[in-house]
Amino acid sequence: MKYLRIAGAIVGALCVLMGVVWIFQGINVIPGSFMTGVIDWSYRGAVLAVVGLVVLFLSLRAPRAKGQ
């Protein structure tokens, strides 16, 4: 179970990072890609970042004690 939490944390963090990159490319802060300046990528990046935060939160929260 420990490895599943670590894997979830890694996947969540990567989703947040990738979402932030997509946001910045969509708003034309990071140039050099087909996504640069296309606002749709900012929306997709925001959704991906939120999903990554949820996965990160769920994987890092403390497990409940048995019997509760």
N, CA, C and O of each residue as an XYZ file, in Angstrom:
272
protein
N       0.816     -1.195      0.000
C       0.000      0.000      0.000
C       0.862      1.262      0.000
O       0.469      2.303     -0.527
N       2.042      1.144      0.603
C       2.945      2.285      0.656
C       3.380      2.709     -0.742
O       3.472      3.901     -1.036
N       3.650      1.720     -1.609
C       4.108      2.025     -2.965
C       3.007      2.673     -3.795
O       3.282      3.493     -4.671
N       1.763      2.302     -3.517
C       0.641      2.913     -4.224
C       0.518      4.393     -3.853
O       0.220      5.225     -4.710
N       0.744      4.718     -2.597
C       0.699      6.123     -2.172
C       1.834      6.923     -2.800
O       1.635      8.067     -3.210
N       3.012      6.332     -2.877
C       4.153      7.017     -3.492
C       3.901      7.228     -4.980
O       4.166      8.306     -5.512
N       3.392      6.200     -5.649
C       3.094      6.319     -7.073
C       2.017      7.370     -7.320
O       2.108      8.135     -8.280
N       1.005      7.414     -6.470
C      -0.043      8.427     -6.599
C       0.499      9.827     -6.405
O       0.094     10.755     -7.104
N       1.409      9.985     -5.464
C       2.008     11.294     -5.228
C       2.848     11.731     -6.424
O       2.827     12.902     -6.804
N       3.576     10.808     -7.010
C       4.400     11.143     -8.174
C       3.524     11.511     -9.360
O       3.774     12.510    -10.034
N       2.495     10.706     -9.620
C       1.588     10.990    -10.731
C       0.870     12.321    -10.522
O       0.732     13.104    -11.463
N       0.419     12.581     -9.311
C      -0.257     13.845     -9.016
C       0.652     15.042     -9.212
O       0.245     16.052     -9.787
N       1.888     14.932     -8.732
C       2.835     16.036     -8.885
C       3.173     16.284    -10.353
O       3.293     17.432    -10.781
N       3.327     15.205    -11.123
C       3.612     15.371    -12.551
C       2.432     15.997    -13.292
O       2.625     16.801    -14.203
N       1.219     15.631    -12.904
C       0.032     16.236    -13.527
C      -0.045     17.729    -13.223
O      -0.373     18.527    -14.101
N       0.255     18.103    -11.994
C       0.254     19.527    -11.640
C       1.308     20.269    -12.445
O       1.037     21.337    -12.994
N       2.501     19.712    -12.517
C       3.583     20.354    -13.260
C       3.239     20.490    -14.740
O       3.436     21.552    -15.330
N       2.729     19.427    -15.334
C       2.372     19.473    -16.742
C       1.215     20.444    -16.981
O       1.198     21.145    -17.993
N       0.265     20.491    -16.074
C      -0.840     21.431    -16.204
C      -0.378     22.876    -16.160
O      -0.876     23.713    -16.911
N       0.565     23.170    -15.290
C       1.092     24.533    -15.195
C       1.841     24.910    -16.477
O       1.726     26.037    -16.960
N       2.601     23.969    -17.020
C       3.301     24.236    -18.285
C       2.289     24.509    -19.394
O       2.475     25.437    -20.181
N       1.225     23.716    -19.466
C       0.194     23.932    -20.486
C      -0.477     25.284    -20.314
O      -0.774     25.959    -21.300
N      -0.718     25.683    -19.083
C      -1.330     26.998    -18.834
C      -0.422     28.099    -19.370
O      -0.880     28.998    -20.076
N       0.862     28.028    -19.035
C       1.791     29.069    -19.471
C       2.008     29.061    -20.983
O       2.206     30.114    -21.588
N       1.971     27.892    -21.586
C       2.077     27.860    -23.041
C       0.815     28.420    -23.687
O       0.891     29.116    -24.700
N      -0.323     28.126    -23.118
C      -1.576     28.621    -23.675
C      -1.717     30.126    -23.603
O      -2.337     30.739    -24.472
N      -1.137     30.733    -22.557
C      -1.221     32.193    -22.435
C       0.014     32.883    -22.997
O       0.223     34.074    -22.766
N       0.832     32.138    -23.734
C       1.963     32.676    -24.493
C       3.108     33.168    -23.610
O       3.794     34.130    -23.955
N       3.312     32.503    -22.468
C       4.453     32.835    -21.616
C       5.656     31.962    -21.979
O       6.793     32.434    -21.979
N       5.400     30.691    -22.287
C       6.459     29.769    -22.706
C       6.313     29.558    -24.206
O       5.355     28.920    -24.642
N       7.238     30.078    -25.006
C       7.132     29.920    -26.462
C       7.760     28.618    -26.945
O       8.408     27.898    -26.185
N       7.549     28.336    -28.235
C       8.257     27.250    -28.877
C       7.481     25.956    -29.028
O       8.090     24.889    -29.112
N       6.185     26.013    -29.065
C       5.389     24.812    -29.197
C       4.153     25.117    -30.018
O       3.791     26.279    -30.200
N       3.502     24.071    -30.516
C       2.250     24.277    -31.234
C       1.146     24.751    -30.292
O       0.112     25.243    -30.746
N       1.357     24.605    -28.987
C       0.369     25.037    -28.001
C       0.498     26.520    -27.657
O      -0.405     27.090    -27.046
N       1.583     27.136    -28.032
C       1.852     28.516    -27.657
C       0.808     29.460    -28.222
O       0.585     29.503    -29.432
N       0.178     30.206    -27.351
C      -0.803     31.208    -27.750
C      -2.199     30.668    -28.015
O      -3.083     31.435    -28.395
N      -2.426     29.371    -27.828
C      -3.748     28.773    -28.031
C      -4.400     28.626    -26.651
O      -3.998     27.778    -25.854
N      -5.398     29.453    -26.382
C      -5.983     29.550    -25.046
C      -6.639     28.253    -24.585
O      -6.777     28.025    -23.383
N      -7.046     27.398    -25.528
C      -7.644     26.111    -25.143
C      -6.689     25.279    -24.289
O      -7.123     24.543    -23.403
N      -5.397     25.395    -24.554
C      -4.423     24.643    -23.755
C      -4.344     25.159    -22.329
O      -3.995     24.405    -21.420
N      -4.657     26.414    -22.118
C      -4.697     26.938    -20.750
C      -5.844     26.317    -19.972
O      -5.693     25.975    -18.800
N      -6.990     26.171    -20.626
C      -8.136     25.540    -19.961
C      -7.840     24.079    -19.650
O      -8.122     23.603    -18.551
N      -7.276     23.377    -20.610
C      -6.931     21.971    -20.396
C      -5.877     21.827    -19.298
O      -5.932     20.900    -18.490
N      -4.927     22.744    -19.276
C      -3.900     22.707    -18.240
C      -4.464     22.967    -16.860
O      -4.026     22.361    -15.883
N      -5.434     23.865    -16.773
C      -6.061     24.138    -15.480
C      -6.796     22.897    -14.969
O      -6.719     22.567    -13.785
N      -7.504     22.218    -15.861
C      -8.214     21.001    -15.466
C      -7.219     19.929    -15.028
O      -7.426     19.265    -14.012
N      -6.151     19.762    -15.785
C      -5.138     18.763    -15.435
C      -4.470     19.093    -14.104
O      -4.203     18.191    -13.310
N      -4.199     20.359    -13.849
C      -3.570     20.750    -12.587
C      -4.498     20.471    -11.406
O      -4.041     20.021    -10.355
N      -5.786     20.732    -11.567
C      -6.740     20.459    -10.491
C      -6.850     18.960    -10.236
O      -6.878     18.524     -9.085
N      -6.913     18.171    -11.307
C      -6.949     16.713    -11.151
C      -5.678     16.231    -10.447
O      -5.739     15.361     -9.578
N      -4.541     16.791    -10.818
C      -3.286     16.425    -10.166
C      -3.267     16.776     -8.692
O      -2.746     16.016     -7.876
N      -3.830     17.922     -8.346
C      -3.910     18.303     -6.929
C      -4.796     17.351     -6.142
O      -4.481     17.002     -5.004
N      -5.899     16.930     -6.742
C      -6.794     15.980     -6.070
C      -6.090     14.642     -5.864
O      -6.169     14.063     -4.781
N      -5.407     14.148     -6.889
C      -4.670     12.883     -6.768
C      -3.568     13.013     -5.726
O      -3.357     12.103     -4.924
N      -2.876     14.122     -5.737
C      -1.810     14.362     -4.759
C      -2.368     14.405     -3.345
O      -1.794     13.810     -2.434
N      -3.480     15.100     -3.154
C      -4.101     15.186     -1.836
C      -4.547     13.817     -1.345
O      -4.294     13.445     -0.199
N      -5.211     13.072     -2.216
C      -5.715     11.758     -1.811
C      -4.593     10.775     -1.521
O      -4.748      9.903     -0.666
N      -3.479     10.895     -2.208
C      -2.389      9.953     -1.972
C      -1.549     10.323     -0.749
O      -0.888      9.459     -0.173
N      -1.567     11.579     -0.350
C      -0.727     12.001      0.776
C      -1.470     12.130      2.104
O      -0.845     12.289      3.152
N      -2.787     12.064      2.063
C      -3.502     12.218      3.325
C      -3.291     10.981      4.190
O      -3.002      9.891      3.698
N      -3.444     11.185      5.480
C      -3.193     10.101      6.434
C      -4.289      9.047      6.322
O      -5.463      9.391      6.189
N      -3.924      7.779      6.375
C      -4.955      6.733      6.327
C      -5.800      6.737      7.599
O      -5.324      7.081      8.680
N      -7.039      6.353      7.445
C      -7.934      6.291      8.608
C      -7.596      5.090      9.471
O      -7.146      4.053      8.985
N      -7.826      5.259     10.765
C      -7.615      4.158     11.676
C      -8.725      3.128     11.483
O      -9.863      3.484     11.179
N      -8.390      1.859     11.660
C      -9.394      0.814     11.474
C     -10.444      0.908     12.564
O     -10.140      1.212     13.718
N     -11.677      0.645     12.184
C     -12.771      0.684     13.158
C     -13.521      1.993     13.149
O     -14.451      2.170     13.936
N     -13.146      2.916     12.282
C     -13.857      4.208     12.249
C     -14.641      4.335     10.982
O     -15.305      5.349     10.767
